[in-house]
Amino acid sequence: MHNTLNLSLKKSVIKIRNCFVSGHAAITAVVFAISGVLTSGAFAVDLEEKALAIAEQVHTGRIVCEMGNVVQITPDAQNRGVFLLQMGKHRFRVSPVLTSTGAIRLEDAQAGAVWLQLANKSMLMNSKLGQRMADECQSPAQVAVAEAMKKGPAVNLLDGPTPSVAKK
């Protein structure tokens, strides 16, 4: 149904746009309004799919952090892609936010809680206060990645290839 509706709207926009190109300037506002609706609707669906893909990568369960802190992350049974995050008396309802870095970011915008998950560690921050609430948090999978990083550090891409020694 959603795809049929989008296809129908797109055809209408094309017809209106053709009228505009023909010299009917009176419908300019309508063209931009309908184009905006199509774009935002398609963007919302795309954004939701990307957020759900991020949610599938979130480490859940009991995650141990430095200084004796423990974070518990549980998927929300009623809302796909949403998580319940608890640390001590603090409870947050977090959901995925797209990032340009590839880090997993879960956020409770109302409370200001931000959970950042990297390959080797995670941290809980309070964006309203600008402080870290928990750092060096690691699930078992992150512990394994951290150990592998210690044994074989990542190659610095800026160093370039190692020079080869030619034999004479």
VOMI-316555 format. One line per 8 residues: number of its first residue (from 1); their letters; for each residue x, y, z of N, C-alpha, C, O. Coordinates in Angstrom, 1 decimal, always signed. Each point is the difference from the previous one (the first is absolute). Layout:
N
NUM> A> X/Y/Z/X/Y/Z/X/Y/Z/X/Y/Z ~ ...
***
This chain:
168
1> MHNTLNLS> +0.8/-1.2/+0.0/-0.8/+1.2/+0.0/+0.9/+1.2/+0.0/-0.3/+1.0/-0.8 ~ +1.3/-0.9/+1.7/+0.9/+1.1/+0.1/+0.7/+0.3/-1.4/+0.1/+1.2/-0.4 ~ +0.4/-2.3/-0.2/+0.7/+0.2/-1.3/-1.0/+0.5/-1.1/+0.4/+0.8/-0.8 ~ -1.6/-1.3/+0.8/-1.0/+0.4/-0.9/-0.4/+1.5/+0.2/-0.1/+0.7/-1.0 ~ +0.0/-0.3/+2.2/-0.3/+1.4/+0.3/+1.2/+0.9/-0.5/-0.3/+1.1/-0.6 ~ +1.5/-1.5/+0.9/+1.2/+0.8/-0.4/+0.0/+0.1/-1.5/+0.3/+1.1/-0.5 ~ -0.5/-2.2/-0.2/+0.0/+0.0/-1.5/-1.1/+0.9/-0.5/+0.3/+0.8/-1.0 ~ -1.4/-0.8/+1.5/-1.1/+0.9/-0.4/+0.4/+1.5/+0.3/-0.3/+0.8/-0.9
9> LKKSVIKI> +0.8/-0.5/+2.0/+0.4/+1.3/+0.3/+1.1/+0.5/-0.9/+0.0/+1.1/-0.5 ~ +1.0/-2.0/+0.2/+1.1/+0.4/-0.9/-0.5/+0.3/-1.4/+0.4/+1.0/-0.6 ~ -1.4/-1.8/+0.1/-0.6/+0.3/-1.3/-0.7/+1.4/+0.0/+0.1/+0.7/-1.0 ~ -0.8/-0.4/+2.1/-0.6/+1.3/+0.1/+1.0/+1.1/+0.0/-0.2/+1.1/-0.6 ~ +1.3/-1.3/+1.3/+1.0/+1.1/+0.1/+0.6/+0.2/-1.4/+0.3/+1.1/-0.4 ~ -0.1/-2.2/-0.4/+0.6/+0.1/-1.3/-1.0/+0.8/-0.9/+0.5/+0.9/-0.8 ~ -1.8/-1.2/+0.9/-1.0/+0.8/-0.8/+0.1/+1.5/+0.4/+0.0/+0.8/-0.9 ~ +0.0/-0.6/+2.1/+0.0/+1.4/+0.5/+1.3/+0.7/-0.4/+0.0/+1.2/-0.5
17> RNCFVSGH> +1.1/-1.9/+0.6/+1.3/+0.6/-0.4/+0.0/+0.3/-1.5/+0.5/+1.0/-0.4 ~ -1.1/-1.9/-0.4/-0.1/+0.3/-1.4/-0.8/+1.2/-0.3/+0.4/+0.8/-0.9 ~ -1.5/-0.6/+1.6/-0.7/+1.3/-0.2/+0.8/+1.2/+0.4/-0.1/+1.0/-0.7 ~ +0.9/-1.2/+1.8/+0.8/+1.1/+0.4/+1.1/+0.4/-1.1/+0.2/+1.2/-0.3 ~ +0.4/-2.2/-0.2/+1.0/+0.2/-1.1/-0.7/+0.6/-1.2/+0.7/+0.8/-0.7 ~ -2.0/-1.1/+0.5/-0.7/+0.6/-1.2/-0.3/+1.5/+0.2/-0.5/+0.6/-0.9 ~ +0.7/-0.1/+2.1/-0.2/+1.4/+0.2/-1.2/+0.3/+1.0/-0.3/+1.2/+0.1 ~ -0.2/-2.1/+0.6/-1.0/+0.2/+1.0/+0.6/+0.3/+1.3/+0.1/-0.9/+0.9
25> AAITAVVF> +0.4/+2.1/-0.7/+0.7/+0.3/+1.2/-0.8/+0.1/+1.3/+0.5/+0.0/+1.1 ~ -1.8/+0.0/-1.3/-0.9/+0.1/+1.1/+0.0/-1.2/+0.9/-0.4/+0.1/+1.2 ~ +0.9/-1.2/-1.7/+0.0/-1.2/+0.8/+1.3/-0.3/+0.6/+0.3/-1.2/+0.5 ~ +0.6/+2.1/-0.5/+1.4/-0.2/+0.5/-0.1/-0.5/+1.5/+0.7/-1.0/+0.3 ~ -1.5/+1.7/+0.5/+0.0/-0.4/+1.4/-0.6/-1.4/+0.2/+0.5/-0.7/+0.9 ~ -1.4/+0.3/-1.7/-0.6/-1.4/+0.1/+1.1/-1.0/-0.4/+0.1/-1.0/+0.7 ~ +0.7/+1.3/-1.7/+1.1/-1.0/-0.4/+0.9/-0.2/+1.2/+0.4/-1.1/+0.3 ~ +0.1/+2.2/+0.3/+0.9/-0.1/+1.0/-0.6/-0.6/+1.3/+0.7/-0.8/+0.6
33> AISGVLTS> -1.9/+1.1/-0.4/-0.7/-0.7/+1.2/-0.1/-1.5/-0.2/+0.3/-0.7/+0.9 ~ -0.8/+0.3/-2.1/-0.1/-1.4/-0.2/+1.3/-0.7/-0.1/+0.2/-1.1/+0.6 ~ +0.8/+1.7/-1.2/+1.4/-0.6/+0.0/+0.5/-0.1/+1.4/+0.6/-1.1/+0.3 ~ -0.8/+2.0/+0.6/+0.4/-0.1/+1.4/-0.7/-1.1/+0.7/+0.7/-0.7/+0.7 ~ -1.9/+0.5/-1.0/-0.8/-1.1/+0.7/+0.6/-1.4/-0.5/+0.2/-0.9/+0.8 ~ +0.0/+0.8/-2.1/+0.6/-1.2/-0.5/+1.4/-0.3/+0.6/+0.3/-1.1/+0.4 ~ +0.5/+2.1/-0.4/+1.4/-0.1/+0.4/+0.0/-0.4/+1.5/+0.7/-0.9/+0.4 ~ -1.5/+1.6/+0.4/+0.0/-0.2/+1.5/-0.5/-1.4/+0.3/+0.5/-0.7/+0.9
41> GAFAVDLE> -1.6/+0.3/-1.7/-0.6/-1.3/+0.3/+1.0/-1.1/-0.4/+0.2/-1.0/+0.8 ~ +0.5/+1.1/-1.9/+0.9/-1.0/-0.5/+1.2/+0.0/+1.0/+0.6/-1.1/+0.3 ~ -0.2/+2.3/+0.1/+1.2/+0.1/+1.0/-0.4/-0.7/+1.3/+0.9/-0.7/+0.6 ~ -2.1/+0.9/-0.1/-0.4/-0.6/+1.3/+0.0/-1.5/-0.1/+0.5/-0.6/+0.9 ~ -0.9/+0.0/-2.0/+0.0/-1.4/-0.1/+1.5/-0.5/-0.1/+0.3/-1.0/+0.7 ~ +0.5/+1.7/-1.5/+1.4/-0.4/-0.1/+0.7/+0.1/+1.3/+0.8/-0.8/+0.4 ~ -1.1/+1.9/+0.4/+0.6/+0.2/+1.3/-0.4/-1.1/+0.9/+0.9/-0.4/+0.8 ~ -2.1/+0.0/-0.8/-0.5/-1.0/+0.9/+0.7/-1.3/-0.3/+0.4/-0.8/+0.9
49> EKALAIAE> -0.2/+0.4/-2.2/+0.7/-1.2/-0.3/+1.5/+0.0/+0.4/+0.5/-1.0/+0.5 ~ +0.1/+2.2/-0.6/+1.4/+0.1/+0.4/+0.1/-0.1/+1.5/+1.0/-0.6/+0.5 ~ -1.9/+1.2/+0.2/+0.0/-0.1/+1.5/-0.2/-1.4/+0.4/+0.7/-0.4/+1.0 ~ -1.5/-0.3/-1.6/-0.2/-1.4/+0.4/+1.2/-0.9/-0.3/+0.3/-0.9/+0.7 ~ +0.4/+1.3/-1.8/+1.2/-0.8/-0.3/+1.1/+0.3/+1.1/+0.8/-0.9/+0.3 ~ -0.8/+2.2/+0.1/+1.0/+0.3/+1.1/-0.4/-0.8/+1.3/+0.8/-0.5/+0.7 ~ -2.1/+0.5/-0.4/-0.5/-0.7/+1.2/+0.4/-1.5/+0.0/+0.3/-0.5/+1.1 ~ -0.2/-0.1/-2.2/+0.4/-1.4/+0.0/+1.5/-0.2/+0.4/+0.4/-1.1/+0.3
57> QVHTGRIV> +0.4/+2.2/-0.3/+1.4/-0.1/+0.3/+0.3/+0.3/+1.5/+1.1/-0.1/+0.4 ~ -2.1/+0.5/+0.4/+0.2/+0.4/+1.3/+0.2/-1.2/+0.9/-0.6/-1.0/+0.0 ~ +1.7/+1.2/+0.9/+0.3/-1.1/+0.9/-1.0/+0.2/+1.2/-0.2/+1.1/+0.5 ~ -0.4/-2.2/-0.1/-1.0/+0.0/+1.0/+0.4/-0.8/+1.2/+1.0/-0.8/-0.1 ~ -1.7/+0.9/+1.2/+0.4/-0.8/+1.2/+0.7/+0.9/+1.0/+0.0/+1.2/+0.0 ~ +0.8/-1.9/+0.9/+0.7/+0.6/+1.0/+1.4/+0.4/-0.5/+0.8/-0.8/-0.5 ~ -0.5/+2.1/+0.5/+1.3/+0.5/-0.5/+0.7/+0.7/+1.1/-0.4/+0.9/+0.6 ~ +1.6/-1.5/-0.3/+0.8/+0.5/+1.1/+0.9/+1.2/-0.5/+0.5/+0.0/-1.1
65> CEMGNVVQ> -0.5/+1.0/+2.0/+0.8/+1.2/-0.3/+1.1/+0.3/+1.1/+0.0/-0.7/+1.0 ~ +0.8/+1.7/-1.3/+1.0/+0.3/+1.0/-0.6/+0.6/+1.3/-1.2/+0.3/+0.0 ~ +1.9/-0.3/+1.1/-0.4/+0.5/+1.3/-1.2/-0.7/+0.5/-0.8/+0.6/+0.8 ~ +0.6/-1.9/-1.1/-1.0/-0.8/+0.5/-1.4/+0.2/-0.5/-1.0/-0.5/+0.5 ~ +0.9/+1.4/-1.5/-1.4/+0.2/-0.6/-0.4/-1.1/-0.9/+0.8/-0.7/-0.6 ~ -2.1/+0.4/+0.6/-0.6/-1.0/-0.9/-1.2/+0.6/-0.7/-0.8/+0.6/+0.6 ~ +0.8/-0.8/-1.9/-1.1/+0.5/-0.8/-0.8/-1.2/-0.5/+0.6/-1.0/-0.5 ~ -1.9/+1.0/+0.6/-0.8/-1.1/-0.5/-0.8/+0.6/-1.1/-0.8/+1.0/+0.1
73> ITPDAQNR> +0.9/-1.7/-1.3/-0.7/+0.4/-1.2/-1.0/-1.1/-0.4/+0.5/-1.1/-0.2 ~ -1.7/+1.4/+0.1/-1.1/-0.9/-0.3/-0.8/+0.5/-1.2/-0.5/+1.1/+0.1 ~ +0.2/-1.9/-1.1/-0.9/+0.4/-1.1/-1.4/+0.3/+0.6/-0.5/-0.8/+0.8 ~ -0.2/+1.8/-1.2/-1.3/+0.3/+0.4/-1.0/-0.9/-0.7/+0.0/-0.1/-1.3 ~ -0.7/-0.8/+2.0/-0.9/-1.0/-0.6/-1.1/+0.6/-0.8/-0.5/-0.6/-1.0 ~ +0.1/+1.8/+1.3/-1.2/+0.7/-0.7/+0.5/+0.8/-1.2/-0.8/+0.2/-0.9 ~ +2.0/+0.2/+0.8/+0.5/+0.9/-1.0/+1.3/-0.5/-0.6/+1.0/+0.1/+0.6 ~ -1.2/-0.6/-1.9/+1.2/-0.5/-0.7/+1.0/+1.1/-0.2/-0.3/+1.1/-0.4
81> GVFLLQMG> +1.6/-1.4/+0.7/+1.0/+1.0/-0.2/+0.3/+0.9/+1.2/+0.9/+0.9/-0.1 ~ -1.7/-1.0/+1.1/+0.1/+0.8/+1.2/+0.6/-0.9/+1.1/-0.3/-1.1/+0.1 ~ +1.1/+1.8/+0.8/+0.6/-0.8/+1.1/-0.2/+0.7/+1.3/-0.1/+1.2/+0.1 ~ +0.1/-2.0/+1.0/-0.1/+0.5/+1.3/+1.4/-0.1/+0.6/+0.6/-1.1/+0.0 ~ +0.0/+2.2/+0.4/+1.4/+0.1/+0.5/-0.1/+0.4/+1.4/-0.6/+1.0/+0.4 ~ +1.3/-1.8/+0.5/+0.0/+0.3/+1.4/+1.4/-0.1/+0.6/+0.8/-0.9/-0.3 ~ -0.5/+1.9/+1.1/+1.3/+0.0/+0.7/-0.4/+0.6/+1.4/-0.3/+1.1/+0.2 ~ +0.4/-2.0/+0.8/-0.4/+0.4/+1.3/-1.4/+0.4/+0.1/-0.9/-0.7/-0.5
89> KHRFRVSP> +0.7/+1.9/+1.0/-1.4/+0.5/+0.1/-0.4/+0.8/-1.3/-1.2/+0.4/-0.1 ~ +2.1/-0.3/-0.8/-0.3/+0.7/-1.3/-0.6/-0.9/-1.0/+0.5/-1.1/-0.2 ~ -1.7/+1.5/-0.3/-0.6/-0.8/-1.1/-0.4/+0.8/-1.1/-0.5/+1.1/+0.1 ~ +0.9/-1.6/-1.3/-0.2/+0.8/-1.3/-0.7/-0.9/-1.0/+0.2/-1.3/+0.0 ~ -1.0/+1.9/-0.9/-0.6/-0.7/-1.1/+0.7/+0.6/-1.2/-0.2/+1.1/-0.4 ~ +1.1/-1.9/-0.2/+0.9/+0.5/-1.1/-0.3/-0.7/-1.3/-0.5/-1.1/-0.1 ~ +0.7/+1.9/-1.0/-0.2/-0.5/-1.3/+1.1/+0.4/-0.9/+0.7/+1.0/+0.3 ~ -0.5/-1.7/-1.4/+1.2/+0.3/-0.9/-0.1/+1.3/-0.7/-1.1/+0.5/-0.4
97> VLTSTGAI> +2.2/+0.2/+0.3/+0.2/+1.2/-0.8/+1.1/-0.2/-1.0/+1.0/-0.6/+0.3 ~ -1.3/+1.0/-1.5/+1.0/-0.2/-1.1/+1.3/+0.9/+0.3/-0.1/+1.1/+0.4 ~ +1.2/-1.7/-0.7/+1.3/+0.7/+0.1/+0.8/-0.1/-1.3/-0.3/-0.9/-0.8 ~ +1.2/+1.9/+0.6/+0.8/-0.1/-1.2/+1.3/-0.8/+0.3/+0.7/-0.3/-1.0 ~ -0.4/+0.0/+2.2/+1.2/-0.7/+0.4/-0.1/-1.5/+0.0/+1.1/-0.7/+0.0 ~ -2.3/+0.2/+0.0/-0.1/-1.5/+0.1/-0.2/-0.4/+1.4/-0.2/-1.2/+0.3 ~ +0.4/+2.1/+0.7/-0.2/-0.4/+1.4/-1.5/-0.3/+0.2/-0.9/+0.6/-0.7 ~ +0.5/-1.5/+1.6/-1.4/-0.2/+0.4/-0.3/+1.0/+1.0/+0.7/+0.1/+1.1
105> RLEDAQAG> -1.8/+0.7/-1.3/-0.4/+1.1/+0.9/-1.4/-0.3/+0.4/-0.9/+0.0/-0.9 ~ +0.6/-0.1/+2.2/-1.4/-0.1/+0.5/-0.2/+1.2/+0.8/+0.9/+0.4/+0.8 ~ -2.1/+0.2/-0.9/-0.2/+1.2/+0.7/-1.4/+0.1/+0.6/-1.0/-0.4/-0.6 ~ +0.9/+1.0/+1.8/-1.2/+0.4/+0.7/+0.1/+1.5/+0.0/+0.5/+0.6/+0.9 ~ -1.1/+0.1/-2.0/+0.2/+1.4/-0.1/-0.6/+0.8/+1.1/+0.5/+1.0/+0.4 ~ -1.7/-1.5/+0.1/-0.6/+0.7/+1.1/+0.8/+0.0/+1.3/+0.1/+1.1/+0.6 ~ +0.5/-2.2/-0.3/+0.9/-0.1/+1.2/+1.4/+0.5/-0.2/+0.7/+0.3/+0.9 ~ -0.3/-0.3/-2.2/+1.4/+0.4/-0.3/+1.0/-1.1/+0.0/+1.2/+0.3/+0.0
113> AVWLQLAN> -1.7/-1.5/+0.1/+0.9/-1.2/+0.1/+0.4/-0.4/-1.4/-0.8/-0.1/-0.9 ~ +2.1/-0.2/+0.7/+0.6/-0.4/-1.2/+0.9/-1.2/+0.2/+0.9/+0.0/+0.9 ~ -1.2/-1.2/-1.5/+0.8/-1.2/+0.1/+0.8/-0.1/-1.3/-0.6/-0.1/-1.1 ~ +1.9/+0.1/+1.1/+0.8/-0.1/-1.1/+0.7/-1.4/+0.0/+0.7/-0.3/+1.0 ~ -0.8/-0.4/-2.0/+0.5/-1.4/-0.1/+1.0/+0.0/-1.1/-0.4/+0.1/-1.2 ~ +1.7/-0.4/+1.5/+1.0/-0.2/-1.0/+0.3/-1.5/+0.0/-0.6/-0.8/+0.7 ~ +1.5/+0.4/-1.6/+0.3/-1.4/-0.1/+0.6/-0.6/+1.3/-0.2/-1.1/+0.3 ~ +1.0/+1.9/+0.4/+0.8/-0.5/+1.1/-0.5/+0.6/+1.4/+0.4/-0.5/+1.0
121> KSMLMNSK> -1.3/+1.4/-1.0/-0.5/+0.5/+1.3/-1.2/+0.9/-0.3/-0.3/+0.4/-1.1 ~ -0.4/-0.1/+2.2/-1.2/+0.9/+0.0/+0.1/+1.0/+1.1/+0.8/-0.2/+1.0 ~ -1.6/+1.2/-1.1/-0.1/+1.0/+1.1/-1.4/+0.6/+0.1/-0.7/+0.1/-1.0 ~ +0.3/+0.3/+2.2/-1.2/+0.6/+0.2/+0.2/+1.5/+0.4/+0.8/+0.3/+0.9 ~ -1.4/+0.6/-1.6/+0.2/+1.4/+0.2/-1.3/+0.7/+0.3/-1.0/-0.4/-0.4 ~ +1.1/+1.5/+1.2/-1.1/+0.9/+0.2/+0.3/+1.3/-0.8/+0.8/+0.8/+0.3 ~ -1.5/-0.7/-1.4/+0.3/+1.1/-1.0/-0.5/+1.3/+0.6/+0.5/+1.1/-0.4 ~ -1.5/-1.1/+1.3/-0.4/+1.3/+0.6/+1.0/+0.6/+1.0/+0.2/+1.2/+0.1
129> LGQRMADE> +0.5/-2.1/+0.6/+1.0/+0.4/+1.0/+1.4/+0.0/-0.7/+1.0/+0.6/+0.6 ~ -0.9/-1.2/-1.7/+1.3/-0.1/-0.7/+1.0/-0.9/+0.8/+1.2/+0.3/+0.1 ~ -1.7/-1.4/+0.5/+0.9/-0.9/+0.8/-0.2/-1.5/-0.4/-1.0/-0.4/-0.5 ~ +2.1/-0.3/+0.7/-0.1/-1.5/-0.1/-0.6/-0.5/+1.2/+0.5/+0.3/+1.1 ~ -1.4/-1.2/-1.2/-0.6/-0.7/+1.2/+0.7/-1.3/+0.2/+0.1/-0.5/+1.1 ~ +0.3/-0.2/-2.2/+0.7/-1.2/+0.0/+0.9/-0.1/-1.2/-0.4/+0.4/-1.1 ~ +1.6/-1.0/+1.4/+1.0/-0.1/-1.1/+0.6/-1.4/+0.0/-0.1/-0.7/+1.0 ~ +0.8/+0.4/-2.1/+0.7/-1.3/-0.1/-1.0/-1.2/+0.3/+0.4/-1.0/+0.6
137> CQSPAQVA> -1.6/+1.1/-1.1/-1.0/-1.0/+0.1/+0.3/-1.0/-1.1/+0.2/+0.3/-1.1 ~ -0.3/-1.6/+1.5/+0.3/-1.1/-1.0/-0.9/-1.2/+0.1/-0.1/-0.6/+1.1 ~ -0.5/+0.3/-2.2/-0.7/-1.3/-0.1/+1.0/-1.1/-0.2/+1.2/+0.4/-0.4 ~ -1.5/-1.7/+0.5/+1.0/-1.0/-0.4/+0.6/+0.1/-1.4/+1.2/-0.2/-0.2 ~ -2.1/+0.6/-0.7/+0.5/+0.2/-1.4/+1.0/+1.2/-0.1/+1.0/-0.1/-0.7 ~ -1.2/+1.1/+1.4/+0.9/+1.2/+0.0/+1.3/-0.3/+0.7/+1.0/+0.5/-0.4 ~ -1.0/-1.4/+1.4/+1.2/-0.4/+0.7/+0.9/-0.8/-1.0/+1.2/+0.3/+0.0 ~ -1.8/-1.1/-0.8/+0.7/-0.8/-1.0/+0.6/+1.0/-1.0/+1.2/-0.2/-0.4
145> VAEAMKKG> -1.9/+1.2/-0.1/+0.6/+0.9/-0.9/+1.1/+0.8/+0.6/+1.0/+0.2/-0.7 ~ -1.2/+0.2/+1.9/+1.1/+0.8/+0.7/+1.3/-0.8/+0.1/+1.1/+0.5/-0.2 ~ -1.3/-1.8/+0.6/+1.2/-0.9/+0.1/+0.7/-0.1/-1.4/+1.2/+0.0/-0.1 ~ -2.0/-0.2/-0.9/+0.6/-0.1/-1.4/+0.7/+1.3/-0.4/+1.0/-0.1/-0.6 ~ -1.5/+1.2/+1.0/+0.6/+1.3/-0.3/+1.4/+0.1/+0.7/+0.9/+0.6/-0.5 ~ -0.9/-1.1/+1.7/+1.3/+0.0/+0.8/+1.1/-0.8/-0.6/+1.1/+0.3/-0.1 ~ -1.5/-1.5/-0.4/+0.9/-1.0/-0.6/+0.5/+0.5/-1.4/+1.1/-0.2/-0.3 ~ -2.0/+0.8/-0.5/+0.4/+0.4/-1.3/-0.7/+1.4/-0.3/-1.0/+0.0/-0.6
153> PAVNLLDG> +1.7/+1.0/+1.0/-0.6/+1.4/-0.2/-0.3/+0.2/-1.5/+0.6/-0.5/-0.9 ~ -1.6/+1.4/+0.7/-0.4/+0.3/-1.3/+1.1/+0.7/-0.8/+0.8/+0.7/+0.6 ~ -0.8/-0.9/-1.9/+1.0/+0.6/-0.8/-0.4/+1.5/-0.2/-1.1/+0.3/-0.3 ~ +2.1/+0.6/+0.4/-0.3/+1.4/-0.3/+0.0/+0.2/-1.5/+1.0/-0.2/-0.7 ~ -2.1/+0.6/+0.2/-0.2/+0.1/-1.5/+0.8/+1.2/-0.5/+0.3/+0.1/-1.2 ~ +0.1/+0.8/+2.1/+0.7/+1.2/-0.5/+1.5/-0.3/-0.2/+0.7/+0.7/-0.6 ~ -0.2/-1.8/+1.2/+1.4/-0.4/-0.2/+0.3/-0.5/-1.4/+1.1/+0.0/-0.4 ~ -2.1/-0.5/-0.3/+0.2/-0.5/-1.3/+0.6/-1.4/+0.1/+0.2/-0.6/+1.0
161> PTPSVAKK> +0.0/+0.0/-2.2/+0.6/-1.4/+0.0/+1.4/+0.0/+0.5/+0.8/+0.9/-0.1 ~ -0.5/-2.1/+0.7/+1.4/-0.1/+0.4/+0.9/-0.2/-1.2/-0.3/-0.7/-0.9 ~ +1.5/+1.3/+1.0/+0.9/-0.1/-1.2/+0.5/-1.4/-0.1/+0.4/-0.6/+1.0 ~ -0.3/+0.2/-2.2/+0.6/-1.4/-0.3/+1.5/+0.2/-0.2/+0.4/+1.0/-0.5 ~ +0.3/-2.0/+0.9/+1.4/+0.0/-0.1/+0.4/-0.9/-1.2/-0.3/-1.2/-0.1 ~ +0.9/+1.9/-0.9/+0.3/-0.7/-1.3/+1.3/-0.8/+0.2/+1.0/+0.6/+0.6 ~ -0.9/-1.8/-1.0/+1.2/-0.8/+0.1/+0.8/+0.2/-1.3/-0.5/+0.1/-1.1 ~ +1.8/+0.0/+1.2/+0.9/+0.2/-1.1/+0.6/-1.3/-0.5/+0.8/+0.0/-1.0
***
